[in-house]
């Protein structure tokens, strides 16, 4: 009976137990709920396969399942079963497949599993099993597939795994195994194709003995605590297609023998403290589709031989100390989708035809280097680009308006360069052209000498824009009220410019705004009560302006606010009592205003406050003793007021 992948609901009926000739029952991928019928196996002596995969079944696994004595395949995965695996499962002597992954099972793995001598596939991943692997499992000599990932299993990896000589796939990832790898783990596993021990607490050196797993196609040891060198013997794994050693405590260089792994498709050694240069032999790995050596201490130039990797889709070399220019061959990789060279010491200029060969490029990150010269207008020929990060370089000249032709672009980060506007008029035409980027979410063009006026057309940018950063860009004129059209804006940074006029009231309609920085832009007049409507606001920077009047009493509506900086203004009056209702405040800076009156004891209830600066005002009266209870406070300044009393000696 096969009724899988329908929209069946309700509980599994108990009358199924009377179908005594039933050999195959599949109700997979439906919406059945409730417990398994207690008698489901009482009268099914011929049942060979029971498949209830991906429903919403719950309750404990019943010992009565052992009455299906002829069962060869049991799949209860992707349900909500809880409790323990019953010991009676060891009575299913004919079982070849046991799949229980993605449930809420707990306890230890029962040693009775070792009785299932015909078992070929065991899948217990994504439950809450704990404890050691029972030695009884060493009797599963026919096992070819074992996945126990994403549990809470502990102890050392047992050496008896080495006797499961038919094993082809072994995954113990995302557990708490510790200690060294068993020295003999590969001595008797001639059929092992995939070994995944990532995300544990394994330590010691990566053993040369791993090369005895000569048929291995995938090896993942990432996110452990392995130390020492990458063994040269890894070059003997001639069948290897994927090698992941990321985030360990390795040292030394990338061995040249990596060039022997002619079948390798993915090579990832990110975040491992490796040093030295990238060996040119990597150019021999012509099957490579992904390389990630980022977040190491690699030096010297990028080898020209990387240009030989004509199937490469992902190249990650960011966060190293690489120098020199980008190999010309990289710009001819038609298969390349992601190029990350950020945070190195690379230099030079980008070729004017940089996108002539990069037809499939989706993401480029060259940030934090020393590149100079112009951003080529031909960048628009990389028509699949979703992310451009060129921040923190020395690029100069105009930002090409052709970027506006990149209709898939989501992130444009040109922050901190020497870029100007391509427009000949005071209005920055770039923002008009960017209206063509219909998927745009983030625009970072601050810290560039744009020296112009934001056009009203900025309000025609994609409704998807969430972040706009134009800080310190020599902007002048009015802040266009059309910014209020960007209803999904969450981060708006306009600080350190030369705006004139007031803040447009349309800003107060941006209900998703979380970060608003209007510091040092010559604002005058009182704080608008419109601010109080921004109930998602977390960060408010208004320092170094000429704001006068009082802090609106409705500020307590800003319940998400943790950062408040209105320093160096002309605020007067007393602090509103309800300001201290904002219990999530972490940073408060009101220095150098004309604020007066007493300090409220309620400020002592801000348990997360780390900085409080009320200096250079006209506060008077006693310093509230409640300040002593601010355990997180590491900076307090009340200087140059008319206050009396003491403050904690550690501040």
C-alpha positions in Angstrom: 0.0 0.0 0.0 1.6 3.3 -1.2 -0.2 6.5 -0.3 2.7 8.8 0.1 2.9 12.4 -0.9 -0.8 13.2 -0.6 -2.6 15.5 1.8 -3.9 12.7 4.1 -4.6 13.8 7.7 -5.8 12.4 11.0 -4.4 9.5 13.0 -3.1 6.3 11.5 -6.0 3.9 11.8 -5.6 0.8 14.0 -7.4 -1.4 11.4 -4.3 -1.4 9.4 -3.2 -4.1 11.8 -5.7 -6.6 10.3 -4.2 -6.5 6.8 -2.2 -9.6 7.5 -0.8 -10.0 4.0 0.6 -6.5 3.8 4.3 -6.4 2.9 4.7 -2.7 2.0 3.1 0.3 3.7 4.1 3.8 2.8 2.3 6.8 4.2 5.3 9.2 3.8 4.9 12.9 3.2 1.4 13.4 4.5 0.0 15.1 7.6 -0.8 12.2 9.9 -0.8 13.1 13.6 -1.0 11.3 16.9 0.7 8.1 18.2 1.4 4.9 16.3 -1.4 2.4 16.9 -0.3 0.0 19.7 -1.3 -3.0 17.7 0.1 -2.0 14.3 2.5 -5.0 14.2 0.4 -7.6 16.0 -1.0 -9.2 12.9 1.4 -8.1 10.2 3.8 -11.1 9.9 4.6 -10.4 6.3 5.4 -6.6 6.6 8.8 -5.9 5.1 8.8 -2.1 4.8 7.1 0.5 7.0 7.6 4.1 5.8 6.0 6.9 7.8 8.6 9.5 6.9 7.7 13.3 7.1 4.4 13.4 9.0 3.5 14.9 12.4 3.5 11.7 14.4 4.4 12.0 18.0 4.6 10.0 21.2 7.1 7.2 22.1 8.4 4.5 19.8 6.5 1.4 20.8 8.2 -1.8 21.9 5.4 -3.5 19.9 7.2 -2.6 16.7 9.4 -5.6 17.4 6.4 -7.8 16.6 7.0 -6.9 12.9 9.7 -9.6 13.0 10.1 -9.7 9.2 10.6 -6.0 8.8 13.5 -5.1 6.6 13.1 -1.3 6.4 11.7 1.1 9.0 11.6 4.9 8.4 10.0 7.2 11.0 12.2 10.2 10.2 11.0 13.8 10.2 8.3 13.4 12.8 7.9 14.4 16.4 8.6 11.1 18.2 10.1 11.5 21.7 11.5 9.3 24.5 14.0 6.5 24.0 14.7 3.9 21.4 13.1 0.8 22.9 15.6 -2.1 23.6 13.1 -4.4 21.8 14.3 -2.9 18.5 17.1 -5.4 18.9 14.5 -8.1 18.1 14.1 -6.9 14.5 16.7 -9.4 13.4 15.9 -9.0 9.6 16.1 -5.2 9.6 18.4 -3.7 6.9 17.4 0.0 7.2 16.6 2.0 10.3 16.0 5.7 9.8 14.8 7.8 12.8 16.4 11.2 12.0 14.8 14.6 12.8 12.8 13.6 15.8 13.0 14.4 19.5 14.4 11.1 20.7 16.8 11.1 23.7 18.8 8.9 26.0 21.6 6.7 24.9 21.8 4.5 21.8 20.9 1.0 23.1 23.6 -1.6 22.7 20.8 -4.0 21.4 21.2 -2.3 18.0 24.2 -4.5 17.7 21.9 -7.5 17.3 20.7 -6.2 13.9 23.3 -8.1 12.0 21.7 -7.5 8.6 21.6 -3.7 9.1 23.0 -1.8 6.1 21.8 1.8 6.8 21.5 3.5 10.2 20.3 7.1 10.3 19.8 8.6 13.7 20.8 12.3 13.0 19.2 15.4 14.5 17.8 14.0 17.8 19.0 14.4 21.4 21.0 11.2 21.9 23.8 11.4 24.5 26.5 9.3 25.9 29.1 7.0 24.2 28.7 4.8 21.2 27.9 1.3 22.5 30.6 -1.2 21.6 27.8 -3.6 20.6 27.5 -1.6 17.4 30.8 -3.2 16.3 28.8 -6.3 15.4 27.0 -4.3 12.5 29.5 -5.8 10.0 27.2 -5.3 7.0 26.7 -1.6 7.7 27.5 0.7 4.8 25.8 3.9 5.9 25.9 5.4 9.4 24.8 8.9 10.2 24.6 10.0 13.9 25.1 13.8 13.3 23.6 16.6 15.3 23.1 14.9 18.6 24.9 15.2 22.0 27.1 12.1 21.8 30.3 12.3 23.8 33.5 10.4 24.5 36.3 9.4 22.1 35.6 8.1 18.7 35.9 4.3 19.2 38.6 2.3 17.5 36.1 -0.5 16.8 34.7 1.6 13.9 37.7 0.3 12.0 36.2 -3.2 11.9 33.1 -2.1 10.0 34.8 -3.0 6.7 31.8 -2.4 4.5 31.2 1.1 5.7 31.0 3.7 2.9 29.5 6.7 4.7 30.2 7.8 8.3 28.9 11.1 9.7 29.4 12.0 13.4 29.3 15.8 12.8 27.8 18.2 15.3 28.4 16.2 18.5 30.7 16.5 21.4 33.3 13.8 20.5 36.8 14.6 21.8 40.3 13.2 21.9 42.5 12.1 19.0 41.4 10.2 15.9 41.9 6.5 16.3 45.2 5.6 14.7 43.7 2.6 12.9 40.5 4.3 11.7 41.3 3.7 8.1 43.3 0.4 8.3 40.3 -1.8 7.5 37.9 0.6 5.7 38.7 0.1 2.1 35.2 1.1 1.0 34.8 4.3 3.0 33.8 7.1 0.6 32.6 9.9 3.0 33.9 10.7 6.5 32.4 13.7 8.3 33.7 14.4 11.8 33.2 18.2 11.7 31.9 20.4 14.6 33.2 18.3 17.4 36.0 18.8 19.9 38.5 16.5 18.4 42.2 17.3 18.9 45.7 16.1 18.2 47.3 16.0 14.8 45.6 15.0 11.6 47.0 11.5 11.1 48.9 10.4 8.0 47.1 7.2 8.4 44.0 8.8 6.9 45.7 8.2 3.6 44.9 4.5 4.0 41.2 5.4 3.3 42.3 5.3 -0.3 38.8 5.3 -1.8 37.7 8.4 0.2 35.8 11.0 -1.8 34.8 13.4 0.9 36.7 14.3 4.2 35.4 16.9 6.6 37.3 17.6 9.8 36.4 21.3 10.1 35.5 23.1 13.3 37.5 20.9 15.7 40.7 21.5 17.6 43.2 19.7 15.5 46.8 21.1 15.5 50.0 20.6 13.7 50.5 20.5 10.0 48.4 19.4 7.1 50.1 16.0 6.5 51.7 15.5 3.2 50.2 12.0 3.0 46.8 13.7 2.2 48.3 13.9 -1.3 47.7 10.1 -1.5 43.9 10.4 -1.4 43.7 10.4 -5.2 40.0 9.8 -5.2 39.2 12.8 -3.0 36.6 15.2 -4.3 35.9 17.3 -1.2 38.4 18.3 1.6 37.2 20.5 4.5 39.7 21.4 7.3 38.3 24.8 8.2 38.5 26.3 11.7 41.2 24.2 13.4 44.5 25.1 15.0 46.7 24.1 12.2 50.0 25.7 11.3 52.6 25.7 8.6 51.9 26.0 4.9 49.6 24.4 2.3 51.5 21.3 1.1 52.5 21.3 -2.5 51.3 17.7 -2.7 47.7 19.0 -2.7 48.4 19.3 -6.5 48.1 15.5 -6.7 44.4 15.5 -5.9 43.3 15.5 -9.5 39.7 14.7 -8.6 39.2 17.5 -6.1 36.2 19.7 -6.6 36.1 21.5 -3.2 39.1 22.5 -1.1 38.4 24.5 2.0 40.9 25.4 4.7 39.4 28.6 6.1 40.5 30.0 9.5 43.4 27.7 10.3 46.5 30.0 10.9 48.2 28.7 7.8 51.1 30.8 6.6 53.4 30.9 3.6 52.4 31.2 0.0 49.7 29.5 -2.0 51.5 26.8 -4.0 51.3 27.1 -7.7 50.6 23.4 -7.9 47.0 24.2 -7.0 46.7 25.1 -10.7 46.9 21.3 -11.4 43.5 20.8 -9.8 41.5 21.4 -12.9 38.3 19.9 -11.6 38.1 22.4 -8.7 34.8 24.3 -8.3 35.4 25.8 -4.9 38.5 27.1 -3.1 38.4 28.8 0.3 41.7 29.7 2.1 40.2 32.8 3.7 41.1 34.0 7.3 44.6 32.6 7.4 48.0 34.3 7.3 48.9 33.5 3.8 51.5 35.8 2.1 53.0 36.7 -1.3 51.0 37.0 -4.4 48.1 35.0 -5.8 49.7 32.4 -8.1 49.0 32.9 -11.8 48.3 29.2 -12.0 44.9 29.8 -10.4 43.9 31.0 -13.8 44.0 27.4 -15.0 41.0 26.4 -12.9 38.4 26.8 -15.6 35.6 25.2 -13.6 36.1 27.3 -10.5 32.9 28.9 -9.2 34.0 30.1 -5.7 37.4 31.6 -4.8 37.8 32.8 -1.2 41.1 34.3 -0.3 39.9 37.1 2.0 41.5 38.0 5.4 45.1 37.0 4.6 48.2 39.0 3.9 48.4 38.5 0.2 50.1 41.2 -1.9 50.6 42.2 -5.4 47.9 42.5 -8.1 45.1 40.2 -9.2 46.2 37.6 -11.7 44.8 38.5 -15.1 43.6 34.9 -15.5 41.1 35.3 -12.7 39.2 37.8 -14.9 38.9 35.2 -17.6 37.1 32.6 -15.4 33.7 32.4 -17.0 32.5 29.9 -14.4 33.4 32.2 -11.4 30.3 33.1 -9.3 32.0 34.4 -6.0 35.3 36.2 -5.7 36.4 37.2 -2.2 39.8 38.8 -1.9 38.9 41.2 0.9 41.2 42.4 3.7 44.6 41.7 2.2 47.4 43.9 0.9 46.5 43.7 -2.7 47.0 46.6 -5.0 46.9 47.7 -8.6 44.1 48.8 -10.9 41.1 46.8 -12.2 41.3 46.1 -15.9 38.9 48.3 -18.0 37.3 45.1 -19.4 37.2 43.3 -16.1 33.8 41.8 -16.8 34.5 40.7 -20.3 35.0 37.1 -19.1 33.2 37.0 -15.8 29.7 36.4 -17.2 28.5 34.4 -14.2 30.0 36.5 -11.4 27.4 37.1 -8.7 29.5 38.5 -5.8 32.8 40.4 -5.7 34.5 41.5 -2.5 37.8 43.4 -2.8 37.3 45.5 0.3 40.1 46.4 2.7 43.0 46.4 0.2 45.0 49.1 -1.6 43.4 49.1 -5.0 43.5 52.4 -6.9 42.3 53.9 -10.1 38.8 53.9 -11.5 36.0 51.5 -11.1 35.5 50.3 -14.7 32.2 51.2 -16.3 32.3 47.7 -17.8 31.4 46.3 -14.3 27.8 46.5 -15.6 28.7 43.6 -18.0 28.7 41.3 -14.9 25.0 41.4 -15.2 24.4 38.7 -12.6 26.0 40.6 -9.8 24.1 40.7 -6.5 26.9 42.1 -4.3 29.7 44.6 -4.9 32.1 45.3 -2.0 35.0 47.6 -2.9 35.1 49.5 0.4 38.3 50.6 2.2 40.5 51.0 -0.9 41.9 54.0 -2.8 39.6 53.9 -5.8 39.2 57.4 -7.4 37.3 59.0 -10.1 33.5 59.0 -10.7 31.3 56.1 -9.6 30.1 54.7 -12.9 26.4 55.4 -13.5 26.4 52.1 -15.5 26.0 50.3 -12.1 22.4 51.2 -12.4 22.0 48.6 -15.1 22.6 45.8 -12.6 19.0 44.8 -12.0 19.9 41.9 -9.6 22.2 44.1 -7.4 21.4 43.9 -3.7 24.4 45.3 -2.0 26.6 48.2 -3.2 29.4 49.0 -0.8 31.9 51.6 -2.0 32.5 53.1 1.5 35.8 54.9 2.3 37.4 55.5 -1.1 38.2 58.7 -3.0 35.2 58.4 -5.4 33.3 61.3 -6.9 30.0 61.7 -8.8 29.9 61.2 -12.5 27.3 64.0 -12.8 28.3 67.4 -14.0 25.5 69.1 -12.1 25.4 69.6 -8.3 22.8 66.8 -8.0 24.3 63.4 -7.6 23.0 61.5 -10.7 24.2 58.2 -9.3 21.1 57.9 -7.2 18.9 58.5 -10.2 20.7 55.7 -12.1 20.5 53.4 -9.1 16.7 53.4 -9.5 17.3 50.7 -12.2 18.6 48.3 -9.5 15.2 47.0 -8.6 16.6 44.5 -6.0 18.8 46.9 -4.1 18.9 46.5 -0.3 22.1 48.3 0.8 23.9 51.4 -0.4 27.2 52.3 1.2 28.8 55.3 -0.5 29.9 57.3 2.6 33.4 58.5 3.3 33.8 59.6 -0.3 34.2 63.2 -1.6 30.9 63.1 -3.5 30.4 66.8 -2.9 26.9 67.3 -4.2 23.2 67.4 -3.5 21.0 64.3 -3.0 18.3 64.5 -5.7 14.6 64.0 -5.0 14.9 61.0 -7.2 16.4 59.1 -4.3 12.8 58.5 -3.3 12.4 56.4 -6.5 15.0 53.8 -5.3 13.7 50.3 -4.9 11.2 49.8 -2.1 13.6 47.0 -1.0 16.3 49.4 0.2 17.0 48.8 3.9 20.3 50.6 4.4 21.6 54.0 3.2 24.9 55.3 4.3 26.2 58.6 2.9 28.2 59.8 5.9 31.1 62.2 5.5 30.5 62.7 1.7 30.5 66.5 1.4 26.7 66.5 0.9 24.9 69.8 1.1 21.5 71.3 0.5 18.3 69.9 2.0 17.7 66.3 3.1 15.2 65.4 0.4 11.8 64.6 1.9 11.4 61.8 -0.7 13.6 59.6 1.5 10.4 59.0 3.3 9.3 56.9 0.3 11.8 54.2 1.3 9.4 52.5 3.6 11.7 49.5 4.4 14.6 51.6 5.4 16.1 50.2 8.7 19.5 52.0 8.7 19.9 55.7 7.7 23.3 57.3 8.2 23.5 61.0 7.1 26.1 62.2 9.6 29.1 64.5 9.1 27.7 66.4 6.1 26.7 70.0 5.5 23.0 69.8 5.3 20.8 72.9 5.6 17.3 73.2 6.7 15.5 70.9 9.1 14.8 67.1 9.2 12.0 66.4 6.8 8.9 65.2 8.7 8.6 62.3 6.2 11.4 60.5 8.1 9.1 60.0 11.0 7.0 57.7 8.9 9.9 55.2 8.5 8.4 52.7 10.9 11.1 50.1 10.3 14.0 52.4 11.1 16.5 50.8 13.6 19.6 53.0 13.2 19.4 56.8 12.7 22.6 58.8 12.7 22.2 62.6 12.2 25.3 63.6 14.1 27.2 66.7 13.0 25.0 68.0 10.3 24.2 71.5 11.7 20.7 70.6 12.8 18.8 73.5 14.6 15.6 73.8 16.5 13.9 71.5 19.0 13.7 67.7 18.8 10.6 66.7 17.0 8.0 64.6 18.8 7.9 62.7 15.5 10.9 60.8 16.7 8.7 59.1 19.3 6.9 57.2 16.6 10.0 55.3 15.5 9.3 52.4 17.8 11.8 50.0 16.2 14.6 52.5 16.7 17.7 51.0 18.5 20.4 53.6 17.7 19.9 57.3 17.7 22.9 59.6 17.0 22.2 63.4 17.2 25.5 64.7 18.6 27.3 67.9 17.5 24.4 69.8 16.3 22.6 72.9 17.5 19.4 71.2 18.8 17.7 73.2 21.5 14.7 72.8 23.8 14.0 69.7 25.8 14.1 66.0 25.3 10.4 65.0 24.5 8.7 63.2 27.3 7.4 60.6 24.8 10.9 59.2 24.4 9.8 56.3 26.6 7.9 55.1 23.5 11.3 54.1 22.0 11.3 50.8 23.8 14.0 49.2 21.6 16.5 52.0 22.1 19.9 51.0 23.5 22.1 53.8 22.1 21.3 57.5 22.7 23.8 60.2 21.9 22.6 63.9 21.9 26.0 65.3 23.1 27.2 68.7 22.2 23.9 70.4 21.6 21.9 73.2 23.3 19.3 71.1 25.1 17.8 72.8 28.1 15.2 71.9 30.8 15.2 68.8 32.9 15.4 65.3 31.9 12.0 63.7 31.5 11.4 61.1 34.3 10.1 58.6 31.8 13.5 58.5 29.9 14.6 56.0 32.5 11.7 53.7 31.6 13.9 52.6 28.7 15.4 49.7 30.5 17.4 48.4 27.5 19.7 51.5 27.4 23.3 50.6 27.1 24.9 53.8 26.0 23.7 57.3 27.0 25.8 60.5 26.2 24.2 63.9 26.9 27.4 65.7 27.6 27.9 69.4 26.8 24.3 70.7 26.8 22.4 73.1 29.1 20.4 70.4 30.9 19.5 71.1 34.5 17.6 69.8 37.6 18.2 66.8 39.8 19.1 63.3 38.6 16.4 60.7 39.1 17.1 57.7 41.3 15.3 55.6 38.6 18.5 55.7 36.5 19.8 53.1 38.8 17.4 50.6 37.3 19.2 50.6 33.9 21.0 47.3 34.6 22.5 47.0 31.1 24.0 50.5 31.1 27.8 50.5 30.3 28.3 54.2 29.6 26.6 57.3 31.1 28.0 60.7 30.3 26.1 63.7 31.8 29.2 66.0 32.1 29.3 69.7 31.3 25.6 70.5 32.0 23.9 72.3 34.9 22.5 69.3 36.9 22.2 69.9 40.6 21.3 68.1 43.8 22.6 64.8 45.2 24.1 62.1 43.1 21.6 59.2 43.4 22.9 56.4 45.5 21.3 54.0 43.1 24.2 54.6 40.7 26.1 52.1 42.9 23.8 49.3 41.7 24.7 49.8 38.0 26.8 46.6 37.8 27.5 46.8 34.0 28.7 50.5 34.1 32.3 50.9 33.1 32.2 54.6 32.2 30.5 57.4 34.2 31.1 61.1 33.9 29.2 63.7 35.9 32.0 66.3 35.8 31.3 70.1 35.6 27.8 70.1 37.1 26.6 71.3 40.5 26.1 67.8 41.9 26.9 66.6 45.4 27.9 63.2 46.8 30.1 60.4 45.9 30.3 57.9 43.0 31.7 54.3 42.9 35.5 54.3 43.1 35.9 51.9 40.1 34.3 54.4 37.7 
